[in-house]
Amino acid sequence: MGGLHRTPCAIQAFLAGAGRGCCERLLVLALIKEIRIMVSVNPVILCGGSGTRLWPLSRAGFPKQFLCLTGKESLFQQAALRLEMLGSEQVKVSGPLIVSGEDHRFLSSEQLREVGIEPVQALLEPVGRNTAPALTLAALAAVEGG
């Protein structure tokens, strides 16, 4: 197998062809099953906003993701429930990390409680600063939490 490193990137490149024969790729597939590579996913849900896009349905105190537009669950609850379908033998999905404004902390925690989902952590922004700072805050919290 000539120096193949057992990292996901090396295995993907090897399986994609990389000048190897079919028999070698089958051998690597068998090794993958034996190695059992585990991927850990720390999902982040951003929620909040000014509530102007779907006005008058959504407002600053009740933005669109907390509305029930397509069923009995809100868009926020639907997103959190979809996370439960991501896990498998090779993919471990932790509970969501929620980033919201101070204004929406009780609304987001109540909606998660209604669907039986426990967040790993809830981060509160004192003032909304758009997506990039919220994602940076979430990334730093995920790295700090392990």
Protein Blocks (a to p, Z undefined) as FASTA:
>chain_A
ZZpacbfklmmmmmnnnopafklmmmmmmmmmmnopaddddddddeedjhlmmcckbcfk
lcfklpcfbbjbdfklmmmmmmmmmpcfklccddddddddfklmmmmmmmmmmnopacfb
dcddfbagbjklmmmmmmmmmmmnZZ
